[in-house]
């Protein structure tokens, strides 16, 4: 796709991609998602927020990849750890305005970008926090802790165990599942479920791993 990509072109592409899923996304939410891609593309030139340079590819590899986690979210308070430029947190927040999202990353330029997106898209259900996840102490636990390209499952659980509420779950976005990684989670936890995500036009495996603490 050329550098002169327009919101109109991206909107048409997003509609095509969404038509291949069971997701329900309003026109307003689609507009916000397109605006997110436009902002990410603009900021990426100076801040190097993602290795994906093509806005069309961002729709597939960032927006759709994130949105397909939406049906598996639990509860009303979501923490997205190691969020990078807000993935999957920002797309999920746009399409779940009834849920509260806290996006956590240690890198200032990423948090600056997320706060700009929050301001420009008027997202009142997102808070950006600059912190190492192991140092962040929320006032209350989260019903769901998500991560994408963040760490091994064992490390995620070790660093983020204090973020989860008593009934909360961890949702880790992964590519191909690694049986050794799945088997290496601490004994206090179990793999509740794994779900394969069928991302339209993405020629790569995607999974979400749902992890719960044993009773």
ZIHUJO-V915974 format. One line per field, one symbol per residue. phi: phi as a letter, one per 40 degrees, with the letter a starting at -180 (. if undefined). psi: psi as a letter, one per 20 degrees, with the letter a starting at -180 (. if undefined). burial: I if it has 24 or more other C-alpha atoms within 12 Angstrom, else O. Layout:
phi = ???
psi = ???
burial = ???
This chain:
phi = .ccccbdcccccccccccccbbcbbccccccccccccccccccccbbfcaccbcdcccdccbccdccccdcbcbgbbbbbcfcgcgbcdcdccccbccbbbbbbaccccccdcccccdcccfccbbbbbcacccccbccacbcabbaafbaccccdcccbdccccdbcbbbbcbcccbcccccccdccbaccabbccccdgbcacbbbbcbbccc
psi = qrhlqqhgghggggggghijrjqoprgghgghgghggggggghhhhilhqiohphghhggiggggghiigiiqpaioppoqlickkpjgghhhgimiiqppoppqipghghggghgggghilojjppppoqphiipnqhqrqipoqqplgrqgggghhhjhihqrhjrrpopprdqpohhghijqqhirqogqppppnopjomqqpqpoopqqq.
burial = OOOOOOIOOIIOIIIOIIOOOOIOIOOOIIIIIIIIIIIIIIIIOOOOIIOOIIIIIIIIIIIIIIIIIIOIIIIOIIIIIIIIIIIIIIIIIIIIIOIIIIIIIIIOIIIIIIIIIIOOIOIOIIIIIIOOIOOIOOOOIIIIIIIIIIOIIIOIIOIIIIIIIOOIIIIIIIIOOOOOOIOOIOOOIIIOOIIOIIIIIOOOOIIIIIIIOOO
